[in-house]
Amino acid sequence: MRFNSKELTHIVEQGVVDKEGILSMKYKPEGRIFKKEETYITRHCKLKGNLLFYYKNKESKNNRKSSSAPYLRTEPLGVLVLERCTIELDDEIDNAFIIVFEGDEPTYHFATRTETERDEWIQALHLSSYECLKMQLQSLREQIQAKTGRDPVSQPPPTETGMAFETQSGNANTNDEPAMEICLACEDLPNDSSANPPNPFIVIYTINPPQQQTWVQHSHTEVVEKTNSPQFLKTIGFGDSTGIDTNTRIKLTVYHVKERMTGTMSQMGQVIFTVQDVLTSHQMELALPLQGPDPVDCGTVKVMAWVNDTNISVPNGPADDCKNDKLKKSPCRRRSKRVDTLRPLYRGIITRTFRFDTSDGRVKLLVHEYMAEAKLAFDIPLQLIKLWIDEEKSMIDQIKNLGQMSTRCQHACQEATEHCTSIVMLYEQHYHLISSFKGPSFKPSIKKGDKDLEFAPLNLHLQRMTVINELNDTTSWYDIVTVGAFTAYAQKYKHGGLMKLLQHQKEFYSADGTLSKNTKLDKACQLINSIYKLNVKVNNDCQRLCDIASNGLFSEMKSIAEHITEHVKELVNACDNKLLQGSEELYNAVREEVLYQKTLEMSKNELTESFTDLDMESSTENLSGTNFKKNPSMEPWELSRVNTEAACVCLTSLVESLESVDRTKWLNSISQDVAKLKNFVAVLHNKAVSFMTFLNIMENKGHSKLNYTIKYRRDVCFSHAVTALVTGFMTKLTTHTTDTHFLNQLCQVGMLVQFEGLLSCHSDENGMIEDMIVAVDDLSQVVFKVKVEEQIDEGPVLSLHGKLKYGSQSRFSKTWFNCYCASEGRVV
């Protein structure tokens, strides 16, 4: 083997060698070819580890000819690595042995002066190899396992002291807050052997006599480097919601961590006390001297405790009737339950507690970190899927209500119906899969490509930091909802994300004008929203008019009537739109073409019956006629607008004539005219929706596959986004139900939601960003409505609004959602 002689010399001269002595080594002089010319030459040998060095002779400092001569190290002539070899006796000469290596390696012959020396060398060489040490270790493991039932390597005992404590979680995985918590600090710890400040680290053990006979590791602190008076940030919890055993003994063992990587540490001292000692001490604080292995001053450990549950009683001392003032009950430091505000919305709550000192020595900051799994991770997607299924079924009914179409339009209607039917079947399957899911309350990362849970957001958690100021007894919350990107990961990104797909979809839509960048569907969505908004306003005004007619003043009725007139005029003007009129003309032309074809195919005797059957198929006839009865003739769009305006004029005139009429007759006088106006307004809205639905079908003709892909992907991304939004809003609301300023701001200004992503613009992540941009933009369609209830029986409830989304990512479907959030009756 190749080696550096100086490095080998340094290795063998460091420390003590395992064995050293004179051996005769068989040697063949250079240039000699015959075996009988080989001879034994005396060599000085040193064994260190699994390396056998041999020298020409033994030289030391005593061999120097004069004291002034420099000491020169003797370099070894060679070295043998004693691995994959065997030691055997050699009969060639007396007291000889050979080292035989595996393979084609040469054999080395050695001899000693006596048989005893030979046996000692054979034993030392045999025990030096790694294979032998490994066999010894395995034998010892088997012996220990046979006696203790535990493998000391793979299953170390729980009392082992090492840096493995760094990765243990202690009591952090419990959902219940501890009944009592303590924070620790040390003072005047001694320096280490190098006169440097230590790296303190405390391990906490507990024992409950007489049930337990040995100390059990309970928790540990963090390592504070290079300090004699460490303040440990992590707090230690004891007990649970059922209480705490005051007889529990606690042992604090303080270590100095010499090396983190190897876990090398030395014990500095320890203290032992009971839970009762802490609870009965003044201000629940203890200062205990460390007891070290040597009778020297090892410093002091300070313990400060507080109780988290106000229902837990604190003992007064060894005896309630004790006359000693020091043993009487001292003021108890308590903390209210903090997890209770999270439990309605979260489960699997993990808690970590820390204490920080401030520049003001009187002030201590307690910081509680929480991580929790959202309960709404599957509930909100289920509600959304159910709403989308109902919406697609409603769309199928709208297409059917359009009536029989001509040949050129019938195929487009059939294509749209098949598209809606496939969506319904797919979403019903997803609804069943999510509702039957029995796993954790959130979707983990390993299931991000699982299509069965595609509508559920990824890794929806809450990370909360609660900061408590002990001096002012004030508390602040800092909440962050963490969730995976709002993207349809299971659908992959072969054709890009939603923005690219929507841009491709927009290319085949007709423009609203020659130089307009907006499409006809963008204009249609905006128009339907305006008509819907005015429809709601007129209906609300009519309801208020009826309420005032029962218990109000004439001046109030007149004011409401003026509002109704204003809103009806806006509605009539909105319906006077070229796009709406053009869609009506196109629809009527298709219907006339169907009538003409029927006329040619049928005889004069069957003509009347055929007209009756044809009119029954269309829903637009259900919306025609001033008396709201099915009319065999189609009411023109212009006539519907005029009838609505006329009904408003009649109602306004009737209200003005009621000033001299008995108040008890007001409601009966206006009820019929109010109902007529509301029905005319509903006719306008429904006919406008029908005409725009027909326009939507014609614009998407031949592109059902792309529309299916976009809707499916967009709904998945929106489900992720709205679930995270509702979770964050509910969390914010539950922690500020008594904050008048926040509630006023919420009602008057609204809510600002900030999203921060960690995605890049490379590869598939570019498609993820596109999905997320569209999903966040769709959240502008969500409206929160808060109900005050004495007792909350259910979570947030979603419902569809009548508005459509328009703009850069327009969508001809109901995407405006109402989210009804119930809160307890203490809301201001």
C-alpha positions in Angstrom: 0.0 0.0 0.0 1.1 3.6 -0.5 1.8 5.7 2.6 3.4 8.8 3.7 6.3 7.8 6.0 6.3 11.0 8.0 2.6 10.8 8.7 3.0 7.1 9.8 5.9 8.1 12.0 3.7 10.7 13.6 0.9 8.3 14.2 3.0 5.6 15.9 4.8 8.1 18.1 1.6 9.7 19.4 0.5 8.0 22.7 1.2 4.5 23.8 1.5 1.5 21.4 -0.4 -1.7 22.1 2.7 -4.0 21.9 6.4 -3.5 21.1 9.3 -5.9 20.7 12.0 -7.6 18.7 10.8 -10.0 15.9 12.8 -12.0 13.3 11.2 -11.3 9.9 11.9 -13.5 6.9 13.6 -11.4 4.3 14.8 -12.1 0.7 17.7 -9.9 -0.4 17.3 -7.8 -3.5 18.6 -9.6 -6.7 18.3 -13.1 -5.2 15.9 -15.4 -7.0 16.1 -18.6 -5.0 13.9 -19.4 -2.0 16.8 -20.9 0.0 18.6 -17.6 -0.2 15.9 -16.1 2.1 17.0 -15.4 5.7 15.5 -14.1 8.9 16.6 -10.6 9.9 15.9 -8.9 13.2 13.4 -6.0 13.1 12.0 -3.8 15.8 8.1 -4.0 15.6 5.4 -1.8 17.0 1.7 -2.7 17.0 -0.8 0.2 17.3 -4.4 -0.5 16.5 -4.6 -2.6 13.4 -1.3 -1.3 12.1 2.0 -3.3 12.5 5.1 -1.2 12.0 8.6 -2.7 11.6 11.9 -0.7 11.9 15.5 -1.5 11.0 16.5 -1.1 14.7 15.3 0.6 17.9 16.5 4.1 18.3 15.8 6.6 21.1 17.1 9.7 22.6 19.6 7.7 24.6 21.3 6.4 21.4 22.5 9.9 20.5 26.3 10.2 20.6 26.3 13.6 22.3 23.7 15.6 24.2 24.0 18.4 21.6 23.2 16.2 18.7 19.6 16.6 17.4 17.1 13.8 17.9 16.2 12.2 14.6 13.1 10.1 14.3 13.5 6.7 12.8 11.0 6.1 10.0 9.5 2.6 9.6 10.7 0.4 6.9 7.0 -0.7 6.3 3.6 -1.3 7.8 1.1 -4.1 7.6 -2.7 -3.4 7.8 -4.0 -6.3 9.8 -7.4 -6.7 8.1 -8.8 -9.7 6.2 -5.9 -11.9 7.3 -5.3 -14.9 9.6 -2.4 -15.6 12.1 -1.1 -19.2 11.9 1.8 -21.2 13.4 4.8 -21.8 11.2 6.7 -25.1 11.5 9.7 -23.9 9.4 11.6 -22.9 12.5 11.0 -22.8 16.2 8.7 -20.2 17.7 7.5 -18.9 14.3 4.2 -17.7 13.0 2.9 -16.4 9.7 0.4 -13.7 8.6 -1.7 -14.9 5.7 -3.8 -12.3 3.7 -6.7 -13.1 1.5 -6.2 -13.2 -2.2 -2.8 -13.0 -3.9 -1.1 -10.9 -1.2 2.3 -12.2 0.0 2.7 -14.2 3.2 4.8 -12.7 6.0 6.9 -14.9 8.3 7.9 -13.9 11.8 9.8 -15.6 14.7 10.4 -14.9 18.4 13.0 -16.0 20.8 10.6 -17.9 23.1 7.3 -19.7 22.8 5.7 -17.4 25.4 6.6 -14.3 23.3 5.2 -16.0 20.2 1.8 -16.7 21.9 1.7 -13.1 23.2 2.3 -11.7 19.7 -0.3 -14.0 18.1 -3.0 -13.0 20.6 -2.2 -9.3 20.2 -2.2 -9.4 16.4 -5.5 -11.4 16.5 -7.3 -8.9 18.7 -6.1 -5.9 16.8 -8.3 -6.4 13.6 -11.6 -4.6 13.1 -13.4 -7.9 12.4 -12.4 -9.2 15.8 -13.6 -6.1 17.6 -16.9 -6.3 15.7 -17.4 -9.9 16.8 -16.7 -8.9 20.4 -19.2 -6.1 20.2 -21.9 -8.4 18.9 -21.2 -10.9 21.6 -21.5 -8.3 24.3 -24.8 -6.9 22.8 -26.2 -10.4 22.9 -25.2 -10.9 26.5 -26.7 -7.6 27.5 -29.9 -8.2 25.6 -30.3 -11.7 27.2 -30.1 -10.1 30.7 -32.0 -6.8 30.1 -34.3 -7.6 27.2 -33.0 -4.5 25.4 -30.4 -4.0 22.7 -28.1 -1.4 24.1 -27.2 -0.1 20.6 -30.6 0.1 18.8 -32.6 0.6 22.0 -30.6 2.7 24.4 -32.0 3.2 27.9 -34.1 6.3 28.4 -31.8 7.6 31.1 -28.9 7.9 28.7 -27.4 11.4 28.8 -26.3 12.7 25.5 -27.2 15.2 22.9 -30.1 13.0 21.7 -32.1 15.2 24.1 -31.8 17.9 21.5 -34.2 16.0 19.2 -36.7 14.8 21.8 -40.0 16.7 22.1 -40.7 16.2 25.8 -44.4 16.9 26.4 -44.9 19.0 23.3 -47.1 16.5 21.5 -49.9 16.5 24.0 -53.2 18.3 23.2 -53.7 19.3 26.8 -51.9 22.2 28.4 -49.8 21.3 31.4 -51.3 22.0 34.8 -48.0 23.7 35.9 -45.0 25.1 34.1 -41.6 26.0 35.3 -38.8 28.0 33.8 -35.1 27.6 34.8 -32.1 29.7 35.2 -28.6 29.2 36.7 -26.1 31.5 38.4 -22.4 31.4 39.2 -21.7 28.1 37.3 -17.9 27.3 37.4 -15.7 27.5 34.4 -14.5 24.4 32.6 -11.0 22.9 32.9 -9.8 25.4 30.3 -11.1 28.4 32.3 -13.8 29.1 29.8 -17.5 29.6 30.6 -19.5 26.4 30.2 -22.2 25.4 27.8 -25.0 24.6 30.3 -27.7 22.1 29.5 -30.3 20.8 32.0 -32.0 17.4 31.9 -35.2 17.0 34.0 -36.1 13.7 35.6 -39.2 12.8 37.7 -40.2 10.1 40.0 -43.6 9.4 41.7 -43.0 7.3 44.8 -44.0 4.6 45.7 -45.4 3.7 42.2 -42.0 4.4 40.5 -38.7 3.2 41.8 -36.4 4.8 39.2 -36.0 8.3 37.8 -37.6 8.8 34.4 -36.4 11.4 31.9 -39.2 14.0 31.7 -37.8 16.8 29.5 -34.8 19.0 28.9 -33.8 22.6 28.2 -31.9 24.0 25.2 -28.1 24.5 25.3 -26.9 28.0 26.2 -23.4 28.5 25.1 -20.5 30.3 26.9 -22.2 31.7 30.0 -21.9 31.2 33.7 -25.5 32.5 34.4 -27.7 31.1 31.7 -31.4 32.0 31.3 -33.1 29.0 29.6 -35.9 30.0 27.2 -37.8 26.7 27.0 -40.3 26.0 29.8 -41.1 22.6 31.3 -44.7 21.4 31.8 -46.0 19.0 34.5 -49.4 17.4 34.8 -52.4 17.7 32.5 -56.1 18.7 32.6 -56.8 16.3 35.4 -54.3 18.0 37.7 -50.9 17.3 39.1 -49.5 15.1 41.9 -47.8 17.4 44.4 -45.7 14.5 45.7 -43.8 14.2 42.4 -40.1 14.6 42.9 -38.1 16.5 40.3 -34.4 16.2 39.7 -32.5 18.8 37.7 -29.1 17.6 36.4 -26.9 20.4 34.9 -24.4 19.3 32.2 -21.6 21.1 30.5 -21.7 20.3 26.8 -18.2 19.9 25.5 -19.0 18.8 21.9 -22.4 18.8 20.3 -21.6 16.5 17.4 -20.3 13.7 19.5 -22.6 14.3 22.5 -19.7 14.7 24.9 -20.8 16.3 28.1 -19.9 16.3 31.8 -22.1 16.7 34.8 -21.7 19.9 36.8 -24.3 19.2 39.6 -27.9 18.4 40.4 -30.8 19.4 42.7 -33.9 17.5 43.9 -37.2 19.0 45.0 -40.9 18.3 44.9 -43.8 19.9 43.2 -45.2 20.9 46.6 -41.9 22.7 47.4 -42.5 25.0 44.4 -46.2 25.6 44.9 -45.8 26.5 48.6 -42.7 28.7 48.1 -42.9 32.5 48.2 -44.1 33.8 44.8 -43.7 30.2 43.6 -39.9 30.7 43.1 -37.0 28.6 44.4 -33.2 29.2 44.5 -31.4 25.9 45.2 -27.6 25.3 45.4 -26.2 22.7 43.0 -24.7 19.6 44.5 -21.7 18.6 42.5 -19.5 15.4 42.5 -16.8 17.4 44.4 -17.4 19.3 47.6 -17.0 22.7 45.9 -19.4 25.5 45.1 -21.2 24.6 41.8 -23.6 27.5 41.5 -27.3 27.9 42.0 -30.4 26.9 40.1 -33.5 29.2 40.1 -37.0 27.8 39.5 -40.0 29.9 38.8 -43.4 28.2 38.3 -47.0 29.1 37.4 -50.3 27.3 37.2 -52.2 27.2 33.9 -55.6 26.1 35.2 -57.5 28.3 37.6 -59.5 25.3 38.8 -56.4 23.6 40.2 -56.0 24.2 44.0 -52.6 25.0 45.4 -51.7 23.4 48.7 -51.0 25.7 51.6 -48.2 23.7 53.0 -47.5 20.5 55.0 -50.4 21.3 57.2 -53.3 23.7 56.7 -53.3 24.8 60.3 -49.6 25.5 60.4 -48.8 28.8 62.2 -45.6 29.5 60.4 -46.1 32.3 58.0 -43.5 30.9 55.6 -45.6 27.8 55.0 -48.9 29.7 54.5 -50.3 30.0 51.1 -48.5 32.6 49.0 -49.9 34.5 46.0 -50.2 32.0 43.2 -49.0 32.9 39.7 -51.7 31.6 37.3 -52.2 31.5 33.5 -55.6 31.1 31.9 -56.2 28.4 29.3 -54.9 29.4 25.9 -55.6 26.3 23.8 -59.4 26.6 24.4 -59.6 29.4 21.7 -58.1 27.0 19.1 -60.0 23.8 19.9 -63.2 24.7 18.0 -61.3 25.1 14.7 -58.2 22.9 15.2 -57.0 19.6 16.5 -53.6 17.9 17.0 -52.4 21.0 18.8 -48.6 21.1 19.6 -47.4 23.6 22.1 -43.9 25.0 23.0 -43.4 27.6 25.7 -40.5 30.0 26.2 -39.6 32.8 28.6 -37.6 35.9 27.6 -36.1 38.5 29.8 -36.3 42.2 28.8 -34.2 45.3 29.4 -36.6 46.0 32.3 -35.7 43.4 34.9 -39.3 43.4 36.2 -40.8 42.4 32.9 -40.9 38.8 31.7 -42.2 37.8 28.3 -43.8 34.4 28.0 -44.0 33.2 24.4 -46.2 30.2 23.5 -45.8 28.6 20.1 -48.6 26.5 18.7 -49.0 24.4 15.6 -52.5 22.9 14.9 -54.3 21.0 12.1 -57.4 22.8 10.7 -60.7 21.0 11.1 -62.1 22.8 8.0 -59.6 21.3 5.6 -62.2 18.8 4.3 -65.5 20.5 5.4 -65.2 23.6 3.2 -64.3 21.6 0.0 -67.3 19.3 0.6 -69.6 22.3 0.8 -68.1 23.8 -2.4 -68.4 20.6 -4.4 -72.0 20.3 -3.3 -72.7 23.8 -4.5 -71.0 23.2 -7.8 -73.0 20.1 -8.4 -76.2 22.0 -7.8 -75.0 24.8 -10.1 -74.3 22.4 -13.0 -77.7 20.7 -12.6 -79.2 24.2 -12.7 -77.3 24.9 -15.9 -78.6 21.7 -17.4 -82.2 22.9 -16.6 -81.5 26.3 -18.2 -80.3 24.7 -21.4 -83.4 22.5 -21.5 -85.6 25.5 -20.9 -84.2 27.2 -23.9 -86.5 24.9 -25.9 -85.9 23.1 -29.2 -83.1 24.6 -31.3 -82.3 24.6 -35.0 -79.9 22.0 -36.3 -76.9 24.4 -36.2 -77.5 25.2 -32.5 -78.8 21.9 -31.3 -75.3 20.3 -31.4 -73.9 23.2 -29.3 -76.6 22.7 -26.7 -76.0 19.0 -26.6 -72.3 19.6 -26.2 -72.9 22.0 -23.3 -75.3 19.5 -21.6 -72.7 16.7 -21.9 -70.1 19.0 -20.4 -72.3 19.8 -17.4 -73.2 16.1 -16.9 -69.6 15.0 -16.9 -68.8 17.6 -14.3 -71.7 16.5 -12.1 -70.5 12.8 -12.3 -66.9 13.7 -11.5 -67.7 16.0 -8.6 -70.1 13.5 -7.1 -67.3 11.0 -7.1 -65.0 13.4 -5.4 -67.6 14.3 -2.8 -68.0 10.6 -1.9 -64.2 10.0 -1.7 -63.5 13.1 0.5 -66.5 12.4 2.8 -65.3 8.8 3.3 -61.7 9.7 4.0 -60.5 8.3 7.4 -57.0 9.7 7.6 -55.7 12.8 9.5 -57.6 16.1 9.6 -55.3 17.6 6.9 -53.9 16.4 3.5 -50.1 15.7 4.0 -47.5 16.3 1.4 -47.2 12.7 0.3 -50.8 12.9 -1.0 -50.3 16.1 -3.1 -50.7 14.0 -6.2 -53.7 12.0 -5.0 -56.7 12.8 -7.2 -59.1 11.4 -4.6 -58.3 14.3 -2.3 -57.6 16.9 -5.0 -60.1 19.5 -3.7 -58.6 19.5 -0.2 -55.7 22.0 0.4 -52.2 20.7 1.2 -50.8 20.9 4.7 -53.3 23.4 6.1 -52.0 24.4 9.6 -52.0 27.3 12.0 -48.8 28.6 13.5 -49.6 30.9 16.4 -47.3 32.9 18.7 -48.9 34.1 21.9 -46.9 36.8 23.8 -47.8 37.5 27.4 -46.4 40.5 29.3 -46.3 39.5 33.0 -46.1 43.0 34.4 -49.1 44.4 32.5 -50.9 41.1 32.2 -51.5 41.7 28.5 -51.6 39.2 25.7 -51.1 39.4 22.0 -51.6 36.9 19.2 -49.7 36.5 16.0 -51.3 34.0 13.6 -50.0 32.6 10.3 -52.0 30.1 8.3 -49.6 27.9 6.4 -50.8 25.9 3.4 -49.5 24.4 0.2 -49.7 26.4 -3.1 -53.2 26.7 -4.5 -52.6 24.5 -7.5 -54.0 21.4 -9.2 -50.9 19.3 -8.7 -52.5 16.0 -9.7 -53.5 17.4 -13.1 -49.8 18.3 -13.9 -48.6 21.2 -16.1 -48.3 19.9 -19.6 -50.3 22.8 -21.0 -49.3 25.3 -18.3 -51.3 26.8 -15.5 -54.7 28.5 -15.4 -53.5 31.9 -16.8 -52.2 30.2 -20.0 -55.3 28.1 -20.4 -57.6 31.2 -19.8 -55.6 33.2 -22.4 -56.0 30.3 -24.9 -59.8 30.2 -24.1 -60.1 34.0 -24.6 -58.6 33.8 -28.1 -61.7 32.1 -29.6 -64.2 34.4 -27.9 -65.8 37.2 -30.0 -64.8 40.7 -29.2 -67.3 43.2 -27.8 -66.3 45.8 -30.4 -63.9 46.4 -33.2 -61.2 47.9 -31.0 -62.3 46.5 -27.7 -60.1 44.1 -25.7 -63.1 42.7 -23.8 -65.0 39.8 -25.1 -68.8 39.5 -25.4 -68.8 37.1 -22.4 -66.9 39.7 -20.3 -69.6 42.2 -21.1 -72.4 39.6 -20.5 -71.0 38.8 -17.0 -70.9 42.5 -16.1 -74.4 43.1 -17.4 -75.9 40.1 -15.6 -74.3 41.3 -12.3 -75.7 44.8 -12.7 -79.2 43.4 -13.4 -78.9 41.0 -10.4 -77.8 43.8 -8.1 -80.7 46.0 -9.1 -83.1 43.1 -8.8 -82.0 42.6 -5.2 -82.3 46.3 -4.4 -85.8 46.5 -5.8 -86.9 43.5 -3.8 -85.4 44.8 -0.6 -87.0 48.2 -1.2 -90.4 46.5 -1.7 -90.0 44.5 1.5 -89.2 47.7 3.4 -92.2 49.4 1.8 -94.5 46.7 3.1 -92.9 46.9 6.6 -93.4 50.7 6.8 -97.0 50.3 5.5 -97.6 48.2 8.6 -96.0 50.3 11.3 -94.5 53.4 9.7 -95.1 57.0 8.6 -96.3 58.2 5.2 -93.2 60.3 4.7 -91.1 57.1 5.1 -93.3 55.3 2.6 -92.9 58.1 0.1 -89.1 58.1 0.5 -88.9 54.3 -0.1 -91.2 54.7 -3.2 -88.7 57.2 -4.6 -85.9 54.8 -4.1 -87.9 52.1 -5.9 -88.5 54.4 -8.9 -84.8 55.3 -9.1 -83.7 51.6 -9.0 -86.3 50.5 -11.5 -85.2 53.2 -14.0 -81.6 52.0 -13.6 -82.8 48.4 -14.2 -84.7 49.4 -17.3 -81.7 51.4 -18.7 -79.4 48.4 -18.0 -81.6 46.2 -20.0 -81.5 48.6 -22.9 -78.2 47.1 -24.0 -77.0 46.3 -27.5 -75.4 43.0 -26.5 -78.6 41.9 -24.7 -80.8 42.9 -27.6 -78.5 41.2 -30.1 -78.6 38.0 -28.1 -82.4 38.2 -28.0 -82.6 38.8 -31.7 -80.3 35.8 -32.4 -82.3 33.6 -30.0 -85.6 34.6 -31.6 -84.2 34.0 -35.1 -83.3 30.5 -34.0 -86.8 29.9 -32.6 -88.4 31.3 -35.8 -86.2 28.9 -37.9 -87.5 26.0 -35.8 -91.1 27.1 -36.3 -90.5 27.5 -40.0 -89.1 24.0 -40.2 -92.0 22.6 -38.2 -94.4 24.4 -40.6 -92.9 22.8 -43.6 -92.9 19.3 -42.1 -96.4 19.2 -40.7 -99.8 19.3 -42.3 -102.3 22.0 -41.7 -104.3 19.7 -39.5 -101.3 19.2 -37.1 -100.1 22.7 -37.2 -102.1 24.0 -34.2 -101.1 21.1 -32.0 -97.5 21.4 -32.9 -97.4 25.1 -32.0 -98.8 24.2 -28.6 -96.2 21.4 -27.9 -93.4 23.7 -29.1 -94.4 26.5 -26.8 -94.6 24.2 -23.8 -90.9 23.3 -24.3 -89.6 26.9 -23.8 -89.2 28.5 -20.4 -89.3 32.0 -21.9 -93.0 31.7 -22.4 -93.3 31.1 -18.7 -91.8 34.5 -18.2 -94.1 36.3 -20.7 -97.6 37.9 -20.4 -98.7 40.7 -18.2 -100.8 38.3 -16.1 -97.9 35.8 -15.7 -99.7 33.0 -17.4 -98.3 30.7 -20.1 -99.0 32.6 -23.3 -98.6 30.9 -26.8 -97.1 34.1 -28.1 -93.6 35.4 -27.1 -93.6 38.6 -25.3 -91.1 41.0 -26.9 -88.1 42.1 -24.8 -89.1 45.8 -25.3 -92.6 45.1 -23.9 -91.2 43.4 -20.8 -89.1 46.6 -20.0 -92.2 48.8 -20.6 -94.4 46.7 -18.4 -91.8 46.8 -15.6 -91.6 50.6 -15.8 -95.4 50.9 -15.9 -95.8 48.7 -12.8 -93.4 51.0 -11.0 -95.3 54.1 -12.0 -98.6 52.5 -10.8 -97.0 51.6 -7.4 -95.6 55.1 -6.9 -98.9 56.8 -7.8 -100.8 54.4 -5.4 -98.4 55.3 -2.5 -98.9 59.0 -3.1 -102.7 58.6 -2.9 -102.5 56.8 0.5 -101.9 60.0 2.5 -105.6 60.5 3.2 -106.4 56.8 3.6 -106.6 55.0 6.9 -103.2 53.5 8.0 -104.7 50.1 8.6 -105.5 49.8 4.9 -102.1 50.8 3.6 -100.6 47.3 3.4 -103.7 45.8 1.7 -103.8 48.6 -0.8 -100.2 48.2 -2.0 -99.7 44.4 -1.7 -101.0 43.5 -5.1 -99.0 46.3 -6.9 -95.8 45.4 -5.0 -96.2 41.7 -6.0 -96.8 42.7 -9.7 -93.6 44.9 -9.7 -91.5 42.2 -8.1 -92.7 39.7 -10.7 -91.9 42.0 -13.6 -88.4 42.6 -12.3 -87.9 38.8 -11.9 -89.1 38.4 -15.6 -86.4 40.9 -16.7 -83.7 39.2 -14.7 -84.6 35.6 -15.8 -85.0 36.5 -19.5 -81.6 38.3 -19.4 -80.0 35.2 -17.9 -81.6 33.0 -20.5 -80.4 35.2 -23.4 -76.9 35.4 -22.0 -76.9 31.6 -21.4 -77.7 31.2 -25.1 -74.8 33.5 -25.9 -72.4 31.5 -23.7 -73.4 28.3 -25.4 -72.8 29.7 -28.9 -69.4 31.3 -27.9 -68.1 28.0 -26.4 -69.3 25.8 -29.3 -66.7 23.2 -30.2 -64.5 23.9 -27.2 -66.1 21.8 -24.5 -62.9 19.8 -23.7 -60.9 23.0 -23.0 -63.8 24.4 -20.9 -64.0 21.1 -18.9 -60.2 21.3 -18.2 -60.4 24.9 -17.1 -63.4 24.6 -14.9 -62.1 21.5 -13.2 -58.7 23.0 -12.6 -60.1 26.4 -11.5 -62.5 24.8 -9.0 -59.7 22.8 -7.4 -57.5 25.8 -7.0 -60.4 27.9 -5.7 -61.3 25.2 -3.2 -57.8 25.4 -1.7 -57.8 29.2 -1.6 -61.2 29.6 0.0 -60.6 26.9 2.6 -57.4 28.7 3.7 -59.2 32.0 3.7 -62.2 30.8 5.8 -59.8 29.1 8.2 -57.8 32.3 8.7 -60.9 34.5 9.0 -62.5 32.2 11.6 -59.3 32.1 13.6 -59.0 35.9 13.6 -62.7 36.3 14.5 -62.6 33.9 17.4 -59.6 35.7 19.0 -61.1 39.2 18.6 -64.8 38.8 19.6 -64.4 41.3 22.4 -62.3 43.8 20.4 -64.8 46.6 19.4 -62.2 48.4 17.3 -61.5 45.3 15.2 -65.2 44.5 14.7 -66.0 48.1 13.6 -63.1 48.0 11.2 -64.3 44.6 9.9 -67.7 46.0 9.1 -66.7 49.4 7.8 -63.5 48.7 5.9 -63.3 44.9 5.5 -60.4 42.5 5.7 -56.9 42.6 4.2 -55.5 39.2 3.4 -51.9 38.8 2.5 -50.5 35.7 0.7 -46.8 34.9 0.5 -45.6 32.2 -1.8 -42.2 30.4 -1.9 -42.5 29.3 -5.6 -40.0 30.1 -8.3 -40.6 30.8 -12.0 -38.9 27.6 -13.3 -40.3 24.3 -14.6 -43.6 23.2 -13.1 -43.6 25.9 -10.4 -44.4 28.5 -13.1 -47.7 26.7 -13.7 -48.2 26.6 -9.9 -47.8 30.4 -9.8 -50.4 30.8 -12.6 -52.9 28.6 -10.7 -52.3 30.5 -7.5 -52.7 33.9 -9.1 -56.1 33.0 -10.5 -57.2 31.3 -7.3 -56.3 34.4 -5.2 -58.0 36.7 -7.7 -61.2 34.6 -7.5 -61.3 35.2 -3.7 -62.6 38.7 -4.5 -66.0 37.0 -5.0 -66.2 35.8 -1.4 -68.4 37.7 1.1 -68.4 37.0 4.8 -71.6 37.4 6.8 -71.4 37.0 10.6 -74.3 35.8 12.7 -74.4 36.2 16.4 -75.6 33.1 18.3 -75.6 32.1 21.9 -74.3 28.7 21.1 -72.4 27.6 18.0 -73.8 24.3 16.6 -72.1 24.3 13.3 -69.1 25.7 11.4 -69.1 28.2 8.5 -71.8 27.6 5.9 -71.2 28.5 2.2 -73.9 29.5 -0.3 -73.9 30.6 -3.9 -74.6 34.2 -4.8 -76.2 35.3 -8.1 -73.2 37.3 -9.4 -70.8 36.3 -12.2 -67.1 37.0 -12.3 -65.9 39.4 -15.0 -62.5 41.0 -15.8 -59.2 39.5 -16.9 -60.3 36.0 -15.6 -64.1 36.2 -16.4 -66.2 33.2 -15.6 -69.8 32.7 -16.8 -70.9 30.8 -13.7 -71.9 31.7 -10.2 -68.7 32.2 -8.3 -69.8 34.8 -5.7 -70.0 33.0 -2.4 -71.6 33.9 0.9 -69.8 32.5 3.9 -72.0 32.6 7.0 -69.8 32.5 10.1 -71.5 32.0 13.5 -69.9 33.6 16.5 -70.9 33.5 20.2 -73.3 36.0 21.6 -70.6 38.1 23.3 -69.7 39.7 20.0 -70.2 43.5 20.3 
